[in-house]
């Protein structure tokens, strides 16, 4: 039996639980987030969906909400990347 698959499945479930705690706030603004990949190096790749994919506040939402919730619930994750994060305009 491949323990890597079991570990990724367990980690993925814990990430989903963490995301479920903040999803109501994302959904209230017409957005959401989904897991794209957990790499062998424990890098989590996410995608913002709906309004979150184009919102100028998405960087703040990611840092203050999504990233914090995941790091607290799943300390094994070394890095979190959002593939479509909207940069803050300067």
C-alpha positions as a LaTeX table, in Angstrom:
\begin{tabular}{lrrr}
\hline
Residue & $x$ (\AA) & $y$ (\AA) & $z$ (\AA) \\
\hline
Unk1 & 0.00 & 0.00 & 0.00 \\
Unk2 & 1.32 & 3.43 & $-0.96$ \\
Unk3 & 1.44 & 5.61 & 2.17 \\
Unk4 & 2.12 & 8.78 & 0.15 \\
Unk5 & $-1.36$ & 8.59 & $-1.38$ \\
Unk6 & $-2.92$ & 8.01 & 2.03 \\
Unk7 & $-0.98$ & 10.93 & 3.50 \\
Unk8 & $-1.98$ & 13.24 & 0.66 \\
Unk9 & $-5.60$ & 12.17 & 1.02 \\
Unk10 & $-5.50$ & 12.84 & 4.76 \\
Unk11 & $-3.74$ & 16.17 & 4.29 \\
Unk12 & $-6.19$ & 17.13 & 1.55 \\
Unk13 & $-9.11$ & 16.35 & 3.86 \\
Unk14 & $-7.62$ & 18.55 & 6.60 \\
Unk15 & $-7.08$ & 21.37 & 4.09 \\
Unk16 & $-10.70$ & 21.08 & 2.91 \\
Unk17 & $-11.87$ & 21.27 & 6.53 \\
Unk18 & $-9.81$ & 24.44 & 7.05 \\
Unk19 & $-11.19$ & 25.92 & 3.83 \\
Unk20 & $-14.74$ & 25.02 & 4.84 \\
Unk21 & $-14.32$ & 27.37 & 7.81 \\
Unk22 & $-13.69$ & 30.37 & 5.55 \\
Unk23 & $-15.78$ & 29.41 & 2.51 \\
Unk24 & $-18.94$ & 31.14 & 3.79 \\
Unk25 & $-17.06$ & 34.46 & 3.69 \\
Unk26 & $-15.76$ & 33.80 & 0.17 \\
Unk27 & $-19.17$ & 32.62 & $-1.04$ \\
Unk28 & $-20.85$ & 35.71 & 0.41 \\
Unk29 & $-18.82$ & 37.74 & $-2.09$ \\
Unk30 & $-19.46$ & 35.32 & $-4.96$ \\
Unk31 & $-16.17$ & 33.43 & $-4.74$ \\
Unk32 & $-14.59$ & 30.20 & $-3.60$ \\
Unk33 & $-11.27$ & 28.37 & $-3.55$ \\
Unk34 & $-10.27$ & 24.89 & $-4.65$ \\
Unk35 & $-7.26$ & 22.63 & $-4.25$ \\
Unk36 & $-5.39$ & 22.02 & $-7.49$ \\
Unk37 & $-2.44$ & 20.01 & $-6.23$ \\
Unk38 & $-0.38$ & 19.00 & $-3.23$ \\
Unk39 & 3.16 & 18.37 & $-4.46$ \\
Unk40 & 5.59 & 15.83 & $-3.10$ \\
Unk41 & 7.43 & 18.78 & $-1.53$ \\
Unk42 & 4.30 & 19.70 & 0.48 \\
Unk43 & 3.50 & 22.73 & $-1.64$ \\
Unk44 & $-0.21$ & 23.41 & $-1.92$ \\
Unk45 & $-1.53$ & 24.90 & $-5.15$ \\
Unk46 & $-4.92$ & 26.58 & $-4.99$ \\
Unk47 & $-7.20$ & 28.35 & $-7.42$ \\
Unk48 & $-9.51$ & 31.20 & $-6.50$ \\
Unk49 & $-12.86$ & 30.84 & $-8.24$ \\
Unk50 & $-15.70$ & 33.19 & $-9.08$ \\
Unk51 & $-15.24$ & 36.77 & $-7.90$ \\
Unk52 & $-12.17$ & 35.77 & $-5.85$ \\
Unk53 & $-10.27$ & 35.12 & $-9.08$ \\
Unk54 & $-10.49$ & 38.75 & $-10.17$ \\
Unk55 & $-10.96$ & 40.67 & $-6.93$ \\
Unk56 & $-8.29$ & 43.28 & $-6.15$ \\
Unk57 & $-8.58$ & 42.29 & $-2.47$ \\
Unk58 & $-7.77$ & 38.62 & $-3.19$ \\
Unk59 & $-4.17$ & 38.98 & $-2.00$ \\
Unk60 & $-5.38$ & 40.22 & 1.39 \\
Unk61 & $-8.06$ & 37.51 & 1.50 \\
Unk62 & $-5.40$ & 34.91 & 0.79 \\
Unk63 & $-2.91$ & 36.16 & 3.39 \\
Unk64 & $-5.35$ & 36.96 & 6.20 \\
Unk65 & $-7.85$ & 34.16 & 5.64 \\
Unk66 & $-6.94$ & 31.25 & 3.44 \\
Unk67 & $-3.21$ & 30.97 & 4.17 \\
Unk68 & $-3.66$ & 31.49 & 7.91 \\
Unk69 & $-6.42$ & 28.87 & 8.18 \\
Unk70 & $-4.44$ & 26.27 & 6.24 \\
Unk71 & $-1.13$ & 26.83 & 8.05 \\
Unk72 & $-2.89$ & 26.56 & 11.40 \\
Unk73 & $-4.71$ & 23.33 & 10.48 \\
Unk74 & $-2.02$ & 21.69 & 8.34 \\
Unk75 & 1.48 & 22.69 & 9.47 \\
Unk76 & 2.99 & 20.08 & 7.13 \\
Unk77 & 2.28 & 22.41 & 4.19 \\
Unk78 & 5.54 & 24.26 & 3.47 \\
Unk79 & 4.25 & 26.77 & 0.92 \\
Unk80 & 0.92 & 27.83 & $-0.56$ \\
Unk81 & 0.58 & 29.14 & $-4.09$ \\
Unk82 & $-2.55$ & 30.55 & $-5.71$ \\
Unk83 & $-2.28$ & 30.15 & $-9.47$ \\
Unk84 & $-4.57$ & 33.08 & $-10.31$ \\
Unk85 & $-3.92$ & 35.50 & $-7.45$ \\
Unk86 & $-4.71$ & 39.09 & $-8.44$ \\
Unk87 & $-1.75$ & 41.31 & $-7.50$ \\
Unk88 & $-2.41$ & 44.44 & $-5.47$ \\
Unk89 & $-2.23$ & 47.51 & $-7.69$ \\
Unk90 & 0.40 & 50.01 & $-6.63$ \\
\hline
\end{tabular}
